[in-house]
Structures are given as structure tokens and as C-alpha cells.
Amino acid sequence: MQRIPGPDVLTLLQRQPWHVRSLAGTFAAAHLTIGRCQAPANLPGQREALAGRIDDGPLPAPLRSYAQQVLDDLPDGEQLCHGDFHPGNALVTGDHIGVIDWVNATRGTPASDHARTLLLLRWANPLPGTPALSRALIAAGRTLTTRLYAHAYQAGSPTRQKDIHRWLVVHAAARVSEGIDAETATLVRLIEDARSRVSNPPDSRSSYLEDLHPAMEEVASAVPDENHKWALHRALVDRVVNGEGRASAQQRAQAFRNEGLPPLDTLISKAVTSPAKVTEADFATAEAAGSSEDALFELVVCAAVGRSARLYEAGLAALTEATASGEDK
């Protein structure tokens, strides 16, 4: 057994959410690498494992029958599938990702393994004991993370992911058997919605990303030009500081400018610069001062955006100065 040093991708996403694009790309590349491997013959078959979990779950009989029917129509495979590939099981060491927790590994098709990861990224409930701040950050960023991972996976895959809609149904049904009460209603709704669309399936030409979360606009498109990026930057600042919220506009402006908000200074400072050091005592102090979790989340976001904005604007100023100096020579 080999010990893999380094933090997992989930921890890095919480500590450095501005690196979400590169982390999602690296995460997708590692998953694609797994799917290119031929599975050992002694691994259990993916189809049999999923069928057993669906049968053992508490789904109503009509939904269980529907999920099994969907599974029966899906292809088999002989590739290595991790079975539980999520950011907490991917450890970053240098320029590489090491993958742990192989107890659910099977022999099957990579498309199915990809669908399981999409399901976990988009809808899995955070583990018990996850701090409130981490829960808020996960909730805020999970759709973007899912979409960036999906795009990177699709771009690197040698085949079109045409069966993802159906694999998502199967994995939602299998996930119900894991008995996570906080997820059950969402998973059942996903299966019911898919079953109701059988008579009117989605256009086979459309991207599975659109159907995965149709209300979400395309956030992983081409990088905008500099003028557009600056406009987006100012719009973001205006929204977090002046938009509607639980924290007052004055508090949000102070957090954005890093002017101090006693007794919340310690929590906000740690959350922005060293989120791994945030403790329950920090939250207790803030809540004792009368702040709700929603207000605290808003103030942390304002402080983080303020810090990023100052770095961004300083970088633009330095770039402008360097460009002007070069032209004068």
C-alpha cells in the first residue's frame, strides 16, 4: 500500500476557488486516464453491480423497474471504472493526481463512471461534519465545477458522450440505495423527470451539459475579450457589494475594502486567506454577535472578491506600466 502525499481536489477547491478551471481540467484528465485502462478480469462487472444496488434500494417499484430497463439497454465495457470518482478521492501531488478509494472499482464503460461523477459533483450532499463555510462554498460553486469538469472530459474523450442522460438515471437509482436521506428526494425527482420524458426525449443532437442543468447559462465558453472581462469584473463587484442580501450594504462594503468588521474580522480574514484554519469557535463568535450564516457567507464572499479585485487591478496597472515603458524604448 502506497501513501500519496498532498491535499485532495475538494480541499483545494475550497481553499483556492479561483483555480476551479485548472483543477476541474486536471481532475477530468485523471478520470480520462483511468477510463483508458483495461480492467483486470477479476473485477466485478459494472452492470451487475449497478443492478444489485438498484434492486436493494428503497425506490418505488415503478421507478426501480424503469431504472433497470434503462440499464438493460446500455452498453457493456471492459475498461477500468473507479466507481466513486469525486474530488475527495483525487489527491494532488505536484503536477499529478493520485486516486484513492478503489473499493467500488468495476469492469465496464467509462461513460457510466463519468455519469456517476457528474451526479456526485452536482447533487451529492456534503459529508456530515463539513463546516458551514465549506458547505456554502460547495453549494455556490458546484454547478460551475460540474460544467467545467464535464467540458474538459468531453473535450478529451475519444467518443461522444451520447448515453450520459441514461447513465445518470441509472446512477441516481443506484445512489438511492446508499441511504443518504438528504439526497433521496432530489434523486427520486431526477428519475421521475427522466421517466416522464420518455415519450418526449431530449434532442439527440443537443449537448448533455444543457440537459444536465438547463437553467444554467454556458459559463465554460470561450474566454471573453479584455473589455468584456473588465465589464464583467465591475458587474460582479457591484452585485456582491450593492445587491440584495442579508448583510447590510455598509457591512459588505467594509468587508470588500478590508476595513475590519469586529468581531467578525478573524473569521473573514481566515476564510479569505487561510480557509483551512477556520474553526467552529470562529463561527460561534460571529454567530454570538448576531450574524446569520447567510450574512456571514455574503461577507466572506465580499472580502474574497475585494481581495481578488485589488490583485486584479494591481496586475492590470503593472501590465499597463510595463507596456508603456516598452513603447518608450
N, C-alpha and C positions, 0 to 999 in steps of 0.2 A: 504494500500500500504506500503510495507516494503523497506527501503533503504538498499542497500547492499554495505558495505564499501569495499575498495580495488581496485587496478588497474585492467584493463581488460587484457586479454591474449595478445592482439595485442601490447599494450604498453610494457608489459614485454618482448615480443619477440624483440622489438626494443631496449630496454634498456639492455637486457641480452641475446643476440642471442646465447651464448654458452649453454643456458639452453633449446635449442629448443627441444631436445629429450624428456626431462621430461615434458615440457609444452605441447607438442603435445600428449603425453600419457595421461596426466591429462585431456586435452581437449577432447580426444576421449572417455575416461571413462565417462565423464559427458554426452556426447552425447548418449552413450550406455544406460546410466541410464534413460534418457528421453524416449528412444525407448522401454523400458521395461514397461512403464506405460500405462495402459488402458486409452484411451482418453474419455473425457466426451461426452455424446451422443449429446449434443447441439453444438459441434464444427462442422464447415463445413467439408465436405468430401474433401480429398486431390485431388482425380481425378477431381471432378467438378471445384475446384479452379484452377487447372493447365489448364484444358481445356478452361476455360474462359479467362485466361491470354494469352494463345496461340492464341485464336480467336481474341482477342483485339489488338494483336501486329501487327507490320508492315511487317512481313515476307512475301516473295513472296508466292503466292498460292500453288505452288508445295511443297515447304518446310513446309508450315503450314499443308497441308494435310498429309504429311509424318509424321510429329511430332504427329499429332492427331492419326494417325494409330498406331504408336509405343505405345502411351499412352493407346489406347484401348486394346492392347494385354498384358498390365502389370497388376499384381495382385492388388487387394484392400487390405485394412488392417483396424484394429480397434485400432492401437497404437497411442500414442501421438506423434505428429511431430511438431517441433518448427517452421519450415518453413523458418528460416533465421539464422541458427546457424553458426556464424563465430566468430573469436577471439575478435572482438569488442563488442560482446554481451555476453561474458563469463567473469565474474569478479572473480578474485582470492581473497579469504579471508581465511587466514590460510591455512589449508590443503584441503579446499573445493573450488568448483566453484559454483558461483551463476549465474543464467542465466536470462537475461533481454530481453525486447522487444518481447513480445509474440503475437503481433497483427496479425501475419501470421500463427498462430497455426492452425493445422488441424487434422483430424482423418484419419489415413492412414497407410502406411507401412514404417518402419524405413529405409529400403533400399533407398527409394526415398529421405528422409531427408538427408541421408548420401551423396547421389549424389549431392544434392544442395550444401552441404558444400564443397565437392570436387571441384565443379565448382567455388565457391567463392574463395576458397583458391588458386586455380591455375590460374584463369583468371580474377577475379574481379579487376576493376580499383580502385586505392586508392581514398579516398574521396577528394573532392575539398578542397584546403587549406592545404593539407598534405605537410609538409616541404620537400624540395628536398632531404635532407639526409634520411629522413624516407622513401621516395619513392624509393631511391636507395637500402636501406636495405631490403625493402619489395620485390623488384624485384630480388635481389640477393638470398634471402632465401626462396622464396615461393615454389619452386619445392621441396626442401628438407622438408619443413614444411608439404606440402601436402602428400608427400610419408610417412613420419613418422606418421602423423595422420592416414592415410589410413591403414598402417600396424598395428598400435595399435587397430584401430577399428575392422579390420578383425580378429585379434587375440582374441579379446574379444567378438566377435559376435557368438551367438549360431548357426547361419546359414551361409552358403556360400553366398557371395555377387554376385550371378550369373546374376542379372539383372542390374548391375550398368551401363554397356555400354548404355543400352536403356534408363535408367532413366536420364543419362547425356544428351542425345539427347532432352528429354522432358524438362528438366530444362533449357537447353540452349535456347530452343524455348520460354519458358515462360519468361526467363530473358530479351529477346529482347524487350518485352512489357514494361519494366521499363524505356526505352528510354535513356540509357546511351550510348551516341554516341561513346565514346572512346572504347567501348566493342563490338559494333554491328558487325563490320567486322569479328572479331575473332569468335563470336558466330555463325554467319551465316556460316563461313568456317567449324566449327565443325559439324554443321548439314549437310552441303553439303558433307563433307567427309564421315560421317556415312551413308548417303543415297547412296553414290557411292559404299559403301562396302556391300550393301545389298546382292548382288549376290555372294559375296566372304567374308562372315562374319569371324571374328576372331575365332581362335580355342577355343572352349568352355572350353578346359582344361587349357588354359593359364590364368595367373593372370590378373585381370582387371587393376592392377597397371601398368603392362607393356604397355597395350594399352592406358592408360591414358596419358603417355608421353614416347613413345617407345625409344626416343633417349637418355633418362636418364638412366645411369647405376645404378645398385642396390646399393643405398647408405645407406639403412637401414638394411644391412645384419649383420651377427654376428660380434661381436667386434673382431678386429684382435689381434694377439699376440703382446707382448711388442716390439719386434724387428721391426715388421712391422709398428706398430704405430709410432715408432721413425723415421723410414724411411719416412713415410707419413708426419710427422711433419716437417722434414727437407725439403722435396719436396715442401710443402706449403710455407715455409719461402722463399725458393729460387724463387718460382714462383711470389710471391707478391712483392719481392724486386727487382729481376733481370729480370722478364718477360717484355714483351712488354706492353706499357701503355702511357697515355697522360702526366703524371708527369715524370720528369726525374728520372733516376736511383739514382742520388745523393739525390734528394728530398725524394724519397721513403726510402732510407737507413737512412736518418736523422729522418724521421718520425718513422721508425721501432725502432731506438735506442733511441727515445725520446730526441733528441739533440736540438730540437727547430727549428722552421721554421717561423720566423717573416715575415709578420704579420699574419700568419696562426695559430700561437700557440694556441690562445684562442679557436678557432673553433675546432681544432683537439683534444685538451685536453678535452674540454666539451664533444665532440662526443664519446670519449673513456671511460671517467669516469662518466659523468653525462649527457647523451644524452637528457634528458628531459629539460635541461637548455639551449640547443642550441636555438638561436633566429635568426630571419631574419636579424638582424643587424650584427650578426657574419658572415653570408653568404655574406652580402653586402660588408663587409670589405675585405673578402677573394677575392670576385669577382672583387672588385675595384683594387686589387693588380695584376689582370691579370690571375687569375686561373679559369679554366672552371669547370663546375660541375663534369665532368668525372674525371678530375685531383684531385679535392677535395675528391671525393669518394675514389679514389685509395690511397690517403694519409691517409684518415681516416682508411681504411682497414689495411694499413701497420702499423699504430700506434696501432690499436687494436690487430693485430696479434703479434706485438712486445711485447706488454704488456702481452698478454697471454703466449707467448713463454718464457718470463722471469719467470713468475709464474710457468709454467710447468717445466722448467729446475730446478728452485729452489726446487720444490717439489720432483723431481727425486733425486736431490742431498741430500736432507734431508732424503728421504727414504733409499738411499744407505748408508748414515752415520748411521742411526738407525739400519739397518740390520747388518752392520759391527760391531757395538757396541754390538748387541745381540749375535753375534757369538763369540766375545771375552770373553764373560762372562762364 
